[in-house]
Amino acid sequence: MVKLNTNVSIENIVTIVVLIGSMTLAFGFMKADVSSIKKELELKIDKRQYEADENLVNYKLDVIMQDIDEIKQILKERK
């Protein structure tokens, strides 16, 4: 039969403390990385929405300019 050594040594306590500390640091770094990635994605989404809005405004301005040109042409024909 195998007998386990149940004595708690300073080396075991140091090992446990180091493991807990390293796990805490790893979790903190992962959380920071996730936060930075989230911010980067939000910036990209905002940029794409801005570009889409700008394209829509440009399209609407083009349509309005075409309508104005048509109205000018109709007015010229009536004179």
GUVO-87665 format. One record per residue: residue in one letter; y, z, x of N, C-alpha, C in turn. Coordinates in steps of 0.05 Angstrom, whole numbers, plus 32768, in hexadecimal, padded with zeros to 4 digits. Each point is the difference from the previous one (the first is absolute). Example, Ala and Ser with C-alpha at 12.3 -4.5 7.8 and 13.67 -1.06 7.14 Angstrom:
2
a7F8E809C8108801880007FEE801880008012;s80157FF27FF98018800180108016800E7FF1;
% end
This chain:
79
m7FE980008011801780007FEF801980008012;v80147FF17FF780197FFE8010801480157FF7;k800A800F8013801480147FF9801C7FF58007;l801280017FEC801B7FF7800380118015800D;n80127FF8801180138013800D801880037FEC;t800280177FF5801580057FEC8019800D800C;n80018002801A8017800D800D80187FEC7FFE;v8017800B7FFB80187FF07FFF800E8003801C;s80037FEA800D800D8001801A801C7FF57FFF;i800F80058015801C7FF680017FFF7FE28001;e7FED7FF4800D7FFE7FE380027FFD7FF47FE4;n7FEF800C7FF07FFC7FF67FE4801A80027FF0;i800E80168003801980047FF180147FEB8009;v80027FFC801A80137FEC800B7FF97FE47FF6;t7FE67FFA80007FF77FE57FF680087FFC7FE3;i7FFB80147FEF80077FFE7FE4801E7FFD7FFC;v8010800F800F801D7FFE7FFE800A7FE48009;v7FF47FF6801680087FE580097FF87FEB7FEC;l7FE980027FF47FF87FED7FEB801280017FE8;i800780187FF7801280027FE9801C7FF58007;g800980068018801A7FF5800880007FE28002;s7FEB7FF4800B7FFF7FE380037FFD7FF37FE5;m7FF2800C7FED7FFE7FF57FE5801B80017FF2;t800E80158004801B80037FF480137FEB800B;l7FFF7FFC801A80117FEB800C7FF97FE47FF6;a7FE67FFB7FFF7FF77FE67FF780097FFB7FE4;f7FFD80137FEE80097FFD7FE5801E7FFB7FFE;g800F800F8010801D7FFC800180087FE58009;f7FF37FF5801580067FE580097FF87FEB7FEB;m7FEA80047FF37FF87FED7FEB801480007FE9;k800980177FF9801380027FEA801B7FF28008;a80088004801980197FF380097FFC7FE28001;d7FE97FF680087FFA7FE3800180017FF57FE4;v7FF3800E7FED80007FF67FE4801C7FFF7FF5;s801180148006801B80007FF780107FE9800B;s7FFD7FFB801A800F7FEA800C7FF67FE57FF5;i7FE77FFD7FFB7FF57FE77FF5800B7FFC7FE3;k800180167FF1800A7FFF7FE5801D7FF78000;k8010800C8012801D7FF8800180037FE38008;e7FEF7FF7801380027FE480087FF97FED7FE9;l7FEB80077FF17FF97FEF7FE9801680007FEB;e800C80177FFB801680017FEC80177FEE8009;l80068000801A80167FEF800A7FF97FE27FFD;k7FE77FF980057FF77FE57FFD80027FF77FE2;i7FF780127FEE80017FFA7FE4801D7FFD7FF7;d801280128009801C7FFD7FF9800C7FE6800A;k7FF87FF88018800A7FE7800C7FF77FE87FF0;r7FE780017FF87FF57FE97FF0800D7FFF7FE4;q800580177FF4800D80007FE6801C7FF68003;y800E80078016801B7FF7800480007FE28004;e7FED7FF580107FFF7FE480047FF97FF17FE6;a7FEE800B7FEF7FFA7FF47FE7801880007FEE;d800F80167FFF801880017FF080157FEC8009;e80037FFE801B80137FED800B7FF87FE37FF9;n7FE67FFA80027FF77FE57FF880057FFA7FE3;l7FFC80147FEF80057FFD7FE3801D7FFB7FFB;v8012800F800D801D7FFC7FFD80087FE48009;n7FF57FF8801780077FE5800B7FF67FEA7FED;y7FE980047FF47FF67FEC7FED80127FFF7FE7;k800780177FF6801180017FE8801B7FF38006;l800B80058018801A7FF480087FFD7FE18001;d7FE97FF7800B7FFC7FE380017FFF7FF47FE4;v7FF2800E7FED7FFF7FF67FE5801C80007FF3;i800F80158005801B80017FF480117FEA800C;m7FFE7FFB801A80107FEA800C7FF87FE57FF4;q7FE67FFC7FFB7FF87FE77FF4800B7FFD7FE4;d800080167FF1800B80007FE5801E7FFA8001;i800E800B8013801D7FFB800380057FE28007;d7FEF7FF5801180037FE480077FFB7FEE7FE8;e7FEC80087FEF7FFB7FF07FE8801780027FED;i800C80187FFD801780037FEE80177FF0800A;k80058000801A80157FF0800C7FFC7FE27FFA;q7FE87FF780037FF97FE47FFB80057FF97FE3;i7FF880127FEE80047FFB7FE3801E7FFF7FFA;l80108011800C801D80017FFB800D7FE6800B;k7FF67FF78018800B7FE7800B7FFA7FE87FED;e7FE880007FF57FF87FEA7FEE801180007FE7;r800880177FF6801080027FE7801D7FF88004;k800A80008019801C7FF9800580027FE38000;
% end
